[in-house]
Each structure stands twice: as structure tokens, then as C-alpha cells.
Amino acid sequence: MKLLRTAALVLLLPACAHLHRGQAANPKLDLWNRAQLAFYADSFRVATTLFQQLAAGYPHTVEGREAHFFLGATSLDPRNPAFDARAADEQLGIYLAPDTAVHAVPFRRTEATVMQRLAQEFRKGCDERITPLRCGTRMVERRASGDRNAERNVNGASPAEVERLQGIVADRDAQIQRMREELDRIRNTLVPRKP
């Protein structure tokens, strides 16, 4: 019985060895995985570079096509310091365009279409956008009399009201700062941070 187990191990282990070696030896898959990890870690610069390499190096593969979707998503992400609606529109357009070499409908067609429409709206001027995406401008009306009480914003709030609300916001900001400091103190008590 022991000999039978040993023989089975000797025969089966080499058969499984190609699975690990196959994944590590696949540069396309390795590039895809690194790009995804960077994207989900909000490392936009690294993710963009890796997705660009994937799109350029493997243009007629599913991964190369999907890279265009993620390039559009990365460019359109508001957390990205290099936010670029034009680049997002272009990349999503490439993703949605028919590709006869891949012979597949894009997996994320609905999401890409919505994101491309958003990118196109962000490329327009503030007044040309659809209502929910218009820029939030605040207009202040001043009267020539110089009377500060005559000043009103569009919503009709007086300067005294604005000052009162600013005081409330300042108090809340101070309270949030105290809570953050307390949270940091608790974290350091639970798990001391290395200097």
C-alpha cells in the first residue's frame, strides 16, 4: 500500500508541475495580474503604465481589449490626480469599437457605454452639461450702497447667516480632528506603530 502511494505521488507530481510553471511563464497573465493589483490598490500611475503595456503588447487578445476598459476607468476615476476625461473617452471608444480579431463582444459593454457618456459630458463646458453634472457655481449679488447687510447670495442667505454656518462647520472640523487624534491614540495603544 505504501509503495502504491509513493508510485502515485511520483507519477502525479510531475504532471501538476506544469500548472505552476505555466502561470509564471505567461507574461500576459503576469502583466494583467500586476495591473489589476495596482488598479485595486489605487496606484493609478502604475496601473495606467501596466494597462498601456498590456494594450500595446497584446492588442488582439481579450486581456488587451479589457486593458482599454481599465485605462478608461483609471482616467475617469475622480481619485486619480491625472484625471483626464478626454483620455477616458478615447480608451472607452477603443474598447467599445468592433474588433474582428478578438471575435467577442466586450464583457463590460454596458458599464463602458455609461462611463463613456460621463467622460463626454465632463469634456463639455459647465453650462453645456446635463443638469446633474453642471458645475456648482455660487453667485453673490452686491449692491452699490456698500451696506454689508444688503449682500445676499442666490439662496437669500445673509452674511450673518453665512458666518454662523461657517462657525458651525469650524466647530465640526475641530471635533473631527479631536476624534481622529483619539482614534490614532487608540490604534497606537492596540498595535504600536514603528517609528
Buried (B, 14 or more C-beta within 10 A) or exposed (E): EEEEEEEEEEEEEEEEEEEEEEEEEEEBEEBBEBBBEBBEEEBBEBBBBBBBBBBEBBBEBBBBBBBBBBBBBBBBBEEBEEBBBEBBBBBBBBBBEEBEEBEEEBEBEEBBBEBBEBBBBBBEEEEEBEEEEBEEEEEEEEEEEEEEEEBBBEEEBBBEEBEEEEEEEEEEEEEEEEEEEEEEEEEEEEEEEEE
